[in-house]
Each structure stands twice: as structure tokens, then as C-alpha cells.
Amino acid sequence: MLPSLRLPAVLLAAMVLLISGLAPAQAQVTAFKQAVAEAASDDPDVAAFYRLNGYQPIWTGAGTADLERRRALIEALAASENHGLPRERYAPDALLARMRDARTTRDLGLLEVEISQVFLAYARDVQTGMITPSRIDKGIVRDVPYRDRAAYLVEFADAAPGQFLRALPPSTREYTGLMVQRLKLERLLAQGGWGPAVPARKLEPGDSGPAVIALRDRLVAMGYLPRSAVRTYDSGVEQAVRRFQAAHGLEPDGVAGAATVAEINIGVAERLKSVHVAMERERWMNRDRGARHVLVNLTDFTARIVDHDRVTFETRSVIGHRDLDRRTPEFSDVMEHMVINPSWYVPRSIITKEYLPKLRANPNAVSHLEITDSRGRVVNRGAVNFAAYSARSFPYSMRQPPSNRNALGLVKFMFPNKHNIYLHDTPAKNLFQREVRAYSHGCIRLSQPFEFAYALLARQSDDPEEAFHSVLRTGRETRVDLEQPVPVHLIYRTAFTSAKGDLEFRRDIYGRDAKIWEALRQQGVALRGVQG
């Protein structure tokens, strides 16, 4: 349960007295309007709102409605830390002080605009995030659903204040779960965290000694092992290590190897940063994601089909390599169709960076690919002097026809986008057994692409498996439209909650979350240990 906030009676009284004695009388209306117009002159949205409403107050009037708006806003600002937002950014105490100190009609007009601007800052921050993702990393190309600022004021003026403000943050189970887990981590931080780090590079069943005791104690503190006095790496510790590994994206072999020990030794403060970042990321996606949608968490190397908030299909995935020009971007789009027996039309960047140098050295290199001209005709390699072309002047395209050896495998799933990213099969099945699966040029490879196709086609076919294979058997490149297009969300979460509400973590493979945390820190977000 998240803590509620109740303003001290003296402050509520100040909020009433402050303005009730100074509400603009008819003779003071002009002075109030002038003050509002002056204060809003550098804020077009606020200025437009007050022009349209005839410069009437919505905060500083003497009536009950204005009082309720003031009270609801101050309570929301004072509780902003529940959302991982910096309370100082909105300075509710200073705002209350200026309410108490208001003495003239002009004071009220200036205060009216100030409250509106604070309200707008909070509303946008809590609904769609504090920072602009595209400024953080070029791979974060998410379209944030920003709301119109003037519309906030118009809608708020006609709404129940408390209800309006409570409806601003994401209403997802994930966001609520992250809020709860953030508070738990803050309390742990105040209490000293999870205790001493494990002083070993590797521990395994049968080991004993101080390092095993440190491992035991840390697993107990983290909640993966019941309180125990065991001094050896027994079956209980082994099972606890497996649970920890599963919750951190590690191979659950029960051995505390170097990667597992490194993750165990990450402290509460670092984990808390990941939760802050995850909440900000969740705000960037504060929109309807679709009753059915595809969710690919890049850090988790999984692709899922989600129906009404329940995962109905899941498969391992391979994502873009860590190299800057191969990383998979984050964005949302809509899957419209699949292509069975696809050709691979080689991206220009791969042609010029990887294949052209090979062709210069040997015209018969990469012989599994066709070289085609601008009209799609196959080019005779022996008639081309590849050494005469640079990456910029190379005039040809390259294509791999449908086959079991095709780089895209036997099916690809299309959500047309400017980044040329899609989901697809692959002949390189061995990569799915690896713990860290970042090997592609950016697209998402699926471990079980056929089963993924069956799940999608089940909405439009009585026998989706046969419908798929009847096309596959032809060997011809064939487009199959989805009668109900499916939203696709490529996300990046190093902290998230499980179906049971437990917190899980993944590694920041592209370093994006570290950049987001630094941006949040610059905006005033800080780690706080909560007592109690």
C-alpha cells in the first residue's frame, strides 16, 4: 500500500484564508487580469487558456471549487516522490508559503499563473515522463504520447480535482508494481541494504567457508532463501541460487559463477536506479498498448504475445549486436502481415560495409546472394569490376532467394517502419542457447517462429498450423495479411515485475539505462532511504 498524504490543518486553513480575503472584487478585476496576462506572457499555452476563460481564476478564487483544486494539487505535489519524481522540482512548501504571503490583487494574479505552470509541469512529468527519450540515445526512438498543455487546464477546470490528478500516471499493473517495489528498496537502503558482498569469483555445491556464508546471508536478505544457519553450499543454497538466476536473466544452473556473483553483489542503490528508470520508461508508454500485442523486451531476449495483460505465448529471441550501428532501436508499431518463404533483401549498410570489400577481393564471394540491378535483374558477376566502386557509388542491390539457408529463415513478421526492423526466423538456431543473445544486425530473431505464426493465425483460421504449412510447402514467397493487425512494442527494461509482482532485473546491455539515470539525476531525482 502506498502512503497517503494529509496536509496539516494549519496549511489548509492558510490555503483558505490566503485567498478568501483577497478574492478580486469587481473593482480589482482589471488588476487581476493584467497580472495574469503579464505572468503568462512567455507561456503561450497558459496565456491562451486564460484568454479563453476570460481571465477567471481556477486556483485563487474564494469558492470551494478553487480550494479543492489547490488542496488536490498540493497533496499530489507533496506525494510526487511516490512516483520517483523529485519533490523539490515542484516545491509545494514554497508554493504554500507564497499563498500565505499573498497580499494584493496583483499577488493573486501572479500566483494564479504560477500554480497553473506548476500544475502543468507535474501533469506532464507524471503522465509522460520528465525527460525526452530521443535526446538520451539515438536508439530510443519512441513516440511519447504527449498531451496538449492547454487541454490539461481546460479539462482540469471541469473535472473532480483529486480524481483527475490520480488518473494522470500510468494505470498499468507494471507501473503500480514498480511503485511498490521502489518503496521497498528505499527502506532496504535505509537499513543498510543486503549486507556484505560475496568475496569470491565462483562458488558451487559442496563448497564451504566465509564466502559461502556471505552468499547465504545475501540470498536470505534478498528473499531467495529462508533464514538459515547453514555453512555449506547445500541443496537449499543451490535452489536459492537458481531462483536468483532465473530472476536476473542468468542460466539457472545453481552454480554461483562469475556472472552470478557479480549480479548478486550489485547493491540496493544500483537496483533502485533501475526501478526509477523503468518507471520513467513506463510513463513514456502511457497509452493503450492493445488488448492483444507483441512485447519484445530487448534486455530479456524474449518475445511475447500478450492478450488482455496475460502472456499467451513466449519464445527466446536474438537482438541487435552491441555495436552502435547494429543495436535494436526501441519503438512501437503495428504488425500487418507475415511473409512465408521470404527473400532477404540485403540492407544497403550491410552490402557496402561487409560484402563489397569481399566482392572486390573475389567476385564470386558470398555466392549464396544474387546481385541485381535497379530493375531487379540478376547481374553477371564476371561482367562487373567491383574494384571500381566505392560504398557510395555501388549501383547494385543484393538478394538471397527463399530457402532453408535464407538469413531470414522461412518466415518474417512485418510491422513496416523506417528503421527496417522486423521479427523473423533464422537458420542459426545455436544462438538461442546462449545466455546473452545480442548477435543480429538489429532485427529480432525468434527461436520458435512457426509457433509464433500459429498463435497469430489462430485468430483467423480454424487450423492455423495447416494454414501456415500449406503456404510454406509451395516454396514461393507469399504475403499473408493479419486480419486483425497487432501492435508491436520493442521495449528495454532492466527492472520489471513478474506475474506474481516480484522484482526482476536484467543487464543494461546497450548502456541506455545508465544514460537515462544520469538525465533523471540532472533533473533532481535522487536516491532516498525511507525509514520505517
Secondary structure as a PSIPRED ss2 file (coil, helix, strand):
# PSIPRED VFORMAT (PSIPRED V4.0)

   1 M C   1.000  0.000  0.000
   2 L C   1.000  0.000  0.000
   3 P C   1.000  0.000  0.000
   4 S C   1.000  0.000  0.000
   5 L C   1.000  0.000  0.000
   6 R C   1.000  0.000  0.000
   7 L C   1.000  0.000  0.000
   8 P C   1.000  0.000  0.000
   9 A H   0.000  1.000  0.000
  10 V H   0.000  1.000  0.000
  11 L H   0.000  1.000  0.000
  12 L H   0.000  1.000  0.000
  13 A H   0.000  1.000  0.000
  14 A H   0.000  1.000  0.000
  15 M H   0.000  1.000  0.000
  16 V H   0.000  1.000  0.000
  17 L H   0.000  1.000  0.000
  18 L H   0.000  1.000  0.000
  19 I H   0.000  1.000  0.000
  20 S H   0.000  1.000  0.000
  21 G C   1.000  0.000  0.000
  22 L C   1.000  0.000  0.000
  23 A C   1.000  0.000  0.000
  24 P C   1.000  0.000  0.000
  25 A C   1.000  0.000  0.000
  26 Q H   0.000  1.000  0.000
  27 A H   0.000  1.000  0.000
  28 Q H   0.000  1.000  0.000
  29 V H   0.000  1.000  0.000
  30 T H   0.000  1.000  0.000
  31 A H   0.000  1.000  0.000
  32 F H   0.000  1.000  0.000
  33 K H   0.000  1.000  0.000
  34 Q H   0.000  1.000  0.000
  35 A H   0.000  1.000  0.000
  36 V H   0.000  1.000  0.000
  37 A H   0.000  1.000  0.000
  38 E H   0.000  1.000  0.000
  39 A H   0.000  1.000  0.000
  40 A C   1.000  0.000  0.000
  41 S C   1.000  0.000  0.000
  42 D C   1.000  0.000  0.000
  43 D C   1.000  0.000  0.000
  44 P H   0.000  1.000  0.000
  45 D H   0.000  1.000  0.000
  46 V H   0.000  1.000  0.000
  47 A H   0.000  1.000  0.000
  48 A H   0.000  1.000  0.000
  49 F H   0.000  1.000  0.000
  50 Y H   0.000  1.000  0.000
  51 R H   0.000  1.000  0.000
  52 L H   0.000  1.000  0.000
  53 N C   1.000  0.000  0.000
  54 G C   1.000  0.000  0.000
  55 Y C   1.000  0.000  0.000
  56 Q C   1.000  0.000  0.000
  57 P C   1.000  0.000  0.000
  58 I C   1.000  0.000  0.000
  59 W C   1.000  0.000  0.000
  60 T C   1.000  0.000  0.000
  61 G C   1.000  0.000  0.000
  62 A C   1.000  0.000  0.000
  63 G C   1.000  0.000  0.000
  64 T H   0.000  1.000  0.000
  65 A H   0.000  1.000  0.000
  66 D H   0.000  1.000  0.000
  67 L H   0.000  1.000  0.000
  68 E H   0.000  1.000  0.000
  69 R H   0.000  1.000  0.000
  70 R H   0.000  1.000  0.000
  71 R H   0.000  1.000  0.000
  72 A H   0.000  1.000  0.000
  73 L H   0.000  1.000  0.000
  74 I H   0.000  1.000  0.000
  75 E H   0.000  1.000  0.000
  76 A H   0.000  1.000  0.000
  77 L H   0.000  1.000  0.000
  78 A H   0.000  1.000  0.000
  79 A C   1.000  0.000  0.000
  80 S H   0.000  1.000  0.000
  81 E H   0.000  1.000  0.000
  82 N H   0.000  1.000  0.000
  83 H H   0.000  1.000  0.000
  84 G C   1.000  0.000  0.000
  85 L C   1.000  0.000  0.000
  86 P C   1.000  0.000  0.000
  87 R H   0.000  1.000  0.000
  88 E H   0.000  1.000  0.000
  89 R H   0.000  1.000  0.000
  90 Y C   1.000  0.000  0.000
  91 A C   1.000  0.000  0.000
  92 P H   0.000  1.000  0.000
  93 D H   0.000  1.000  0.000
  94 A H   0.000  1.000  0.000
  95 L H   0.000  1.000  0.000
  96 L H   0.000  1.000  0.000
  97 A H   0.000  1.000  0.000
  98 R H   0.000  1.000  0.000
  99 M H   0.000  1.000  0.000
 100 R H   0.000  1.000  0.000
 101 D H   0.000  1.000  0.000
 102 A C   1.000  0.000  0.000
 103 R C   1.000  0.000  0.000
 104 T C   1.000  0.000  0.000
 105 T H   0.000  1.000  0.000
 106 R H   0.000  1.000  0.000
 107 D H   0.000  1.000  0.000
 108 L H   0.000  1.000  0.000
 109 G H   0.000  1.000  0.000
 110 L H   0.000  1.000  0.000
 111 L H   0.000  1.000  0.000
 112 E H   0.000  1.000  0.000
 113 V H   0.000  1.000  0.000
 114 E H   0.000  1.000  0.000
 115 I H   0.000  1.000  0.000
 116 S H   0.000  1.000  0.000
 117 Q H   0.000  1.000  0.000
 118 V H   0.000  1.000  0.000
 119 F H   0.000  1.000  0.000
 120 L H   0.000  1.000  0.000
 121 A H   0.000  1.000  0.000
 122 Y H   0.000  1.000  0.000
 123 A H   0.000  1.000  0.000
 124 R H   0.000  1.000  0.000
 125 D H   0.000  1.000  0.000
 126 V H   0.000  1.000  0.000
 127 Q H   0.000  1.000  0.000
 128 T H   0.000  1.000  0.000
 129 G C   1.000  0.000  0.000
 130 M C   1.000  0.000  0.000
 131 I C   1.000  0.000  0.000
 132 T C   1.000  0.000  0.000
 133 P H   0.000  1.000  0.000
 134 S H   0.000  1.000  0.000
 135 R H   0.000  1.000  0.000
 136 I C   1.000  0.000  0.000
 137 D C   1.000  0.000  0.000
 138 K C   1.000  0.000  0.000
 139 G C   1.000  0.000  0.000
 140 I E   0.000  0.000  1.000
 141 V C   1.000  0.000  0.000
 142 R C   1.000  0.000  0.000
 143 D C   1.000  0.000  0.000
 144 V C   1.000  0.000  0.000
 145 P C   1.000  0.000  0.000
 146 Y C   1.000  0.000  0.000
 147 R C   1.000  0.000  0.000
 148 D C   1.000  0.000  0.000
 149 R H   0.000  1.000  0.000
 150 A H   0.000  1.000  0.000
 151 A H   0.000  1.000  0.000
 152 Y H   0.000  1.000  0.000
 153 L H   0.000  1.000  0.000
 154 V H   0.000  1.000  0.000
 155 E H   0.000  1.000  0.000
 156 F H   0.000  1.000  0.000
 157 A H   0.000  1.000  0.000
 158 D C   1.000  0.000  0.000
 159 A C   1.000  0.000  0.000
 160 A C   1.000  0.000  0.000
 161 P H   0.000  1.000  0.000
 162 G H   0.000  1.000  0.000
 163 Q H   0.000  1.000  0.000
 164 F H   0.000  1.000  0.000
 165 L H   0.000  1.000  0.000
 166 R H   0.000  1.000  0.000
 167 A C   1.000  0.000  0.000
 168 L C   1.000  0.000  0.000
 169 P C   1.000  0.000  0.000
 170 P C   1.000  0.000  0.000
 171 S C   1.000  0.000  0.000
 172 T C   1.000  0.000  0.000
 173 R H   0.000  1.000  0.000
 174 E H   0.000  1.000  0.000
 175 Y H   0.000  1.000  0.000
 176 T H   0.000  1.000  0.000
 177 G H   0.000  1.000  0.000
 178 L H   0.000  1.000  0.000
 179 M H   0.000  1.000  0.000
 180 V H   0.000  1.000  0.000
 181 Q H   0.000  1.000  0.000
 182 R H   0.000  1.000  0.000
 183 L H   0.000  1.000  0.000
 184 K H   0.000  1.000  0.000
 185 L H   0.000  1.000  0.000
 186 E H   0.000  1.000  0.000
 187 R H   0.000  1.000  0.000
 188 L H   0.000  1.000  0.000
 189 L H   0.000  1.000  0.000
 190 A H   0.000  1.000  0.000
 191 Q C   1.000  0.000  0.000
 192 G C   1.000  0.000  0.000
 193 G C   1.000  0.000  0.000
 194 W C   1.000  0.000  0.000
 195 G C   1.000  0.000  0.000
 196 P C   1.000  0.000  0.000
 197 A C   1.000  0.000  0.000
 198 V C   1.000  0.000  0.000
 199 P C   1.000  0.000  0.000
 200 A C   1.000  0.000  0.000
 201 R C   1.000  0.000  0.000
 202 K C   1.000  0.000  0.000
 203 L E   0.000  0.000  1.000
 204 E C   1.000  0.000  0.000
 205 P C   1.000  0.000  0.000
 206 G C   1.000  0.000  0.000
 207 D C   1.000  0.000  0.000
 208 S E   0.000  0.000  1.000
 209 G C   1.000  0.000  0.000
 210 P H   0.000  1.000  0.000
 211 A H   0.000  1.000  0.000
 212 V H   0.000  1.000  0.000
 213 I H   0.000  1.000  0.000
 214 A H   0.000  1.000  0.000
 215 L H   0.000  1.000  0.000
 216 R H   0.000  1.000  0.000
 217 D H   0.000  1.000  0.000
 218 R H   0.000  1.000  0.000
 219 L H   0.000  1.000  0.000
 220 V H   0.000  1.000  0.000
 221 A H   0.000  1.000  0.000
 222 M H   0.000  1.000  0.000
 223 G C   1.000  0.000  0.000
 224 Y C   1.000  0.000  0.000
 225 L C   1.000  0.000  0.000
 226 P C   1.000  0.000  0.000
 227 R C   1.000  0.000  0.000
 228 S C   1.000  0.000  0.000
 229 A C   1.000  0.000  0.000
 230 V C   1.000  0.000  0.000
 231 R C   1.000  0.000  0.000
 232 T E   0.000  0.000  1.000
 233 Y C   1.000  0.000  0.000
 234 D C   1.000  0.000  0.000
 235 S H   0.000  1.000  0.000
 236 G H   0.000  1.000  0.000
 237 V H   0.000  1.000  0.000
 238 E H   0.000  1.000  0.000
 239 Q H   0.000  1.000  0.000
 240 A H   0.000  1.000  0.000
 241 V H   0.000  1.000  0.000
 242 R H   0.000  1.000  0.000
 243 R H   0.000  1.000  0.000
 244 F H   0.000  1.000  0.000
 245 Q H   0.000  1.000  0.000
 246 A H   0.000  1.000  0.000
 247 A C   1.000  0.000  0.000
 248 H C   1.000  0.000  0.000
 249 G C   1.000  0.000  0.000
 250 L C   1.000  0.000  0.000
 251 E C   1.000  0.000  0.000
 252 P C   1.000  0.000  0.000
 253 D C   1.000  0.000  0.000
 254 G C   1.000  0.000  0.000
 255 V C   1.000  0.000  0.000
 256 A E   0.000  0.000  1.000
 257 G C   1.000  0.000  0.000
 258 A H   0.000  1.000  0.000
 259 A H   0.000  1.000  0.000
 260 T H   0.000  1.000  0.000
 261 V H   0.000  1.000  0.000
 262 A H   0.000  1.000  0.000
 263 E H   0.000  1.000  0.000
 264 I H   0.000  1.000  0.000
 265 N C   1.000  0.000  0.000
 266 I C   1.000  0.000  0.000
 267 G C   1.000  0.000  0.000
 268 V H   0.000  1.000  0.000
 269 A H   0.000  1.000  0.000
 270 E H   0.000  1.000  0.000
 271 R H   0.000  1.000  0.000
 272 L H   0.000  1.000  0.000
 273 K H   0.000  1.000  0.000
 274 S H   0.000  1.000  0.000
 275 V H   0.000  1.000  0.000
 276 H H   0.000  1.000  0.000
 277 V H   0.000  1.000  0.000
 278 A H   0.000  1.000  0.000
 279 M H   0.000  1.000  0.000
 280 E H   0.000  1.000  0.000
 281 R H   0.000  1.000  0.000
 282 E H   0.000  1.000  0.000
 283 R H   0.000  1.000  0.000
 284 W H   0.000  1.000  0.000
 285 M C   1.000  0.000  0.000
 286 N C   1.000  0.000  0.000
 287 R C   1.000  0.000  0.000
 288 D C   1.000  0.000  0.000
 289 R C   1.000  0.000  0.000
 290 G C   1.000  0.000  0.000
 291 A C   1.000  0.000  0.000
 292 R E   0.000  0.000  1.000
 293 H E   0.000  0.000  1.000
 294 V E   0.000  0.000  1.000
 295 L E   0.000  0.000  1.000
 296 V E   0.000  0.000  1.000
 297 N E   0.000  0.000  1.000
 298 L H   0.000  1.000  0.000
 299 T H   0.000  1.000  0.000
 300 D H   0.000  1.000  0.000
 301 F C   1.000  0.000  0.000
 302 T E   0.000  0.000  1.000
 303 A E   0.000  0.000  1.000
 304 R E   0.000  0.000  1.000
 305 I E   0.000  0.000  1.000
 306 V E   0.000  0.000  1.000
 307 D E   0.000  0.000  1.000
 308 H C   1.000  0.000  0.000
 309 D C   1.000  0.000  0.000
 310 R E   0.000  0.000  1.000
 311 V E   0.000  0.000  1.000
 312 T E   0.000  0.000  1.000
 313 F E   0.000  0.000  1.000
 314 E E   0.000  0.000  1.000
 315 T E   0.000  0.000  1.000
 316 R E   0.000  0.000  1.000
 317 S E   0.000  0.000  1.000
 318 V E   0.000  0.000  1.000
 319 I E   0.000  0.000  1.000
 320 G E   0.000  0.000  1.000
 321 H C   1.000  0.000  0.000
 322 R C   1.000  0.000  0.000
 323 D C   1.000  0.000  0.000
 324 L H   0.000  1.000  0.000
 325 D H   0.000  1.000  0.000
 326 R H   0.000  1.000  0.000
 327 R C   1.000  0.000  0.000
 328 T C   1.000  0.000  0.000
 329 P C   1.000  0.000  0.000
 330 E E   0.000  0.000  1.000
 331 F E   0.000  0.000  1.000
 332 S E   0.000  0.000  1.000
 333 D E   0.000  0.000  1.000
 334 V E   0.000  0.000  1.000
 335 M E   0.000  0.000  1.000
 336 E E   0.000  0.000  1.000
 337 H E   0.000  0.000  1.000
 338 M E   0.000  0.000  1.000
 339 V E   0.000  0.000  1.000
 340 I E   0.000  0.000  1.000
 341 N C   1.000  0.000  0.000
 342 P C   1.000  0.000  0.000
 343 S C   1.000  0.000  0.000
 344 W E   0.000  0.000  1.000
 345 Y E   0.000  0.000  1.000
 346 V C   1.000  0.000  0.000
 347 P C   1.000  0.000  0.000
 348 R H   0.000  1.000  0.000
 349 S H   0.000  1.000  0.000
 350 I H   0.000  1.000  0.000
 351 I H   0.000  1.000  0.000
 352 T H   0.000  1.000  0.000
 353 K H   0.000  1.000  0.000
 354 E H   0.000  1.000  0.000
 355 Y H   0.000  1.000  0.000
 356 L H   0.000  1.000  0.000
 357 P H   0.000  1.000  0.000
 358 K H   0.000  1.000  0.000
 359 L H   0.000  1.000  0.000
 360 R H   0.000  1.000  0.000
 361 A H   0.000  1.000  0.000
 362 N C   1.000  0.000  0.000
 363 P C   1.000  0.000  0.000
 364 N C   1.000  0.000  0.000
 365 A C   1.000  0.000  0.000
 366 V C   1.000  0.000  0.000
 367 S C   1.000  0.000  0.000
 368 H C   1.000  0.000  0.000
 369 L C   1.000  0.000  0.000
 370 E E   0.000  0.000  1.000
 371 I E   0.000  0.000  1.000
 372 T E   0.000  0.000  1.000
 373 D C   1.000  0.000  0.000
 374 S C   1.000  0.000  0.000
 375 R C   1.000  0.000  0.000
 376 G C   1.000  0.000  0.000
 377 R C   1.000  0.000  0.000
 378 V E   0.000  0.000  1.000
 379 V C   1.000  0.000  0.000
 380 N C   1.000  0.000  0.000
 381 R H   0.000  1.000  0.000
 382 G H   0.000  1.000  0.000
 383 A H   0.000  1.000  0.000
 384 V C   1.000  0.000  0.000
 385 N C   1.000  0.000  0.000
 386 F H   0.000  1.000  0.000
 387 A H   0.000  1.000  0.000
 388 A H   0.000  1.000  0.000
 389 Y C   1.000  0.000  0.000
 390 S C   1.000  0.000  0.000
 391 A C   1.000  0.000  0.000
 392 R C   1.000  0.000  0.000
 393 S C   1.000  0.000  0.000
 394 F C   1.000  0.000  0.000
 395 P C   1.000  0.000  0.000
 396 Y C   1.000  0.000  0.000
 397 S E   0.000  0.000  1.000
 398 M E   0.000  0.000  1.000
 399 R E   0.000  0.000  1.000
 400 Q E   0.000  0.000  1.000
 401 P C   1.000  0.000  0.000
 402 P C   1.000  0.000  0.000
 403 S C   1.000  0.000  0.000
 404 N C   1.000  0.000  0.000
 405 R C   1.000  0.000  0.000
 406 N C   1.000  0.000  0.000
 407 A C   1.000  0.000  0.000
 408 L C   1.000  0.000  0.000
 409 G C   1.000  0.000  0.000
 410 L C   1.000  0.000  0.000
 411 V E   0.000  0.000  1.000
 412 K E   0.000  0.000  1.000
 413 F E   0.000  0.000  1.000
 414 M E   0.000  0.000  1.000
 415 F C   1.000  0.000  0.000
 416 P C   1.000  0.000  0.000
 417 N C   1.000  0.000  0.000
 418 K C   1.000  0.000  0.000
 419 H C   1.000  0.000  0.000
 420 N C   1.000  0.000  0.000
 421 I C   1.000  0.000  0.000
 422 Y C   1.000  0.000  0.000
 423 L E   0.000  0.000  1.000
 424 H E   0.000  0.000  1.000
 425 D C   1.000  0.000  0.000
 426 T C   1.000  0.000  0.000
 427 P C   1.000  0.000  0.000
 428 A C   1.000  0.000  0.000
 429 K H   0.000  1.000  0.000
 430 N H   0.000  1.000  0.000
 431 L H   0.000  1.000  0.000
 432 F H   0.000  1.000  0.000
 433 Q H   0.000  1.000  0.000
 434 R C   1.000  0.000  0.000
 435 E C   1.000  0.000  0.000
 436 V C   1.000  0.000  0.000
 437 R C   1.000  0.000  0.000
 438 A E   0.000  0.000  1.000
 439 Y E   0.000  0.000  1.000
 440 S E   0.000  0.000  1.000
 441 H C   1.000  0.000  0.000
 442 G C   1.000  0.000  0.000
 443 C C   1.000  0.000  0.000
 444 I E   0.000  0.000  1.000
 445 R E   0.000  0.000  1.000
 446 L E   0.000  0.000  1.000
 447 S C   1.000  0.000  0.000
 448 Q C   1.000  0.000  0.000
 449 P H   0.000  1.000  0.000
 450 F H   0.000  1.000  0.000
 451 E H   0.000  1.000  0.000
 452 F H   0.000  1.000  0.000
 453 A H   0.000  1.000  0.000
 454 Y H   0.000  1.000  0.000
 455 A H   0.000  1.000  0.000
 456 L H   0.000  1.000  0.000
 457 L H   0.000  1.000  0.000
 458 A C   1.000  0.000  0.000
 459 R C   1.000  0.000  0.000
 460 Q C   1.000  0.000  0.000
 461 S C   1.000  0.000  0.000
 462 D C   1.000  0.000  0.000
 463 D C   1.000  0.000  0.000
 464 P H   0.000  1.000  0.000
 465 E H   0.000  1.000  0.000
 466 E H   0.000  1.000  0.000
 467 A H   0.000  1.000  0.000
 468 F H   0.000  1.000  0.000
 469 H H   0.000  1.000  0.000
 470 S H   0.000  1.000  0.000
 471 V H   0.000  1.000  0.000
 472 L H   0.000  1.000  0.000
 473 R C   1.000  0.000  0.000
 474 T C   1.000  0.000  0.000
 475 G C   1.000  0.000  0.000
 476 R C   1.000  0.000  0.000
 477 E C   1.000  0.000  0.000
 478 T E   0.000  0.000  1.000
 479 R E   0.000  0.000  1.000
 480 V E   0.000  0.000  1.000
 481 D E   0.000  0.000  1.000
 482 L E   0.000  0.000  1.000
 483 E E   0.000  0.000  1.000
 484 Q E   0.000  0.000  1.000
 485 P E   0.000  0.000  1.000
 486 V E   0.000  0.000  1.000
 487 P E   0.000  0.000  1.000
 488 V E   0.000  0.000  1.000
 489 H E   0.000  0.000  1.000
 490 L E   0.000  0.000  1.000
 491 I E   0.000  0.000  1.000
 492 Y C   1.000  0.000  0.000
 493 R C   1.000  0.000  0.000
 494 T C   1.000  0.000  0.000
 495 A E   0.000  0.000  1.000
 496 F E   0.000  0.000  1.000
 497 T E   0.000  0.000  1.000
 498 S C   1.000  0.000  0.000
 499 A C   1.000  0.000  0.000
 500 K C   1.000  0.000  0.000
 501 G C   1.000  0.000  0.000
 502 D C   1.000  0.000  0.000
 503 L E   0.000  0.000  1.000
 504 E E   0.000  0.000  1.000
 505 F E   0.000  0.000  1.000
 506 R C   1.000  0.000  0.000
 507 R C   1.000  0.000  0.000
 508 D C   1.000  0.000  0.000
 509 I C   1.000  0.000  0.000
 510 Y C   1.000  0.000  0.000
 511 G C   1.000  0.000  0.000
 512 R H   0.000  1.000  0.000
 513 D H   0.000  1.000  0.000
 514 A H   0.000  1.000  0.000
 515 K H   0.000  1.000  0.000
 516 I H   0.000  1.000  0.000
 517 W H   0.000  1.000  0.000
 518 E H   0.000  1.000  0.000
 519 A H   0.000  1.000  0.000
 520 L H   0.000  1.000  0.000
 521 R H   0.000  1.000  0.000
 522 Q H   0.000  1.000  0.000
 523 Q C   1.000  0.000  0.000
 524 G C   1.000  0.000  0.000
 525 V C   1.000  0.000  0.000
 526 A C   1.000  0.000  0.000
 527 L C   1.000  0.000  0.000
 528 R C   1.000  0.000  0.000
 529 G C   1.000  0.000  0.000
 530 V C   1.000  0.000  0.000
 531 Q C   1.000  0.000  0.000
 532 G C   1.000  0.000  0.000
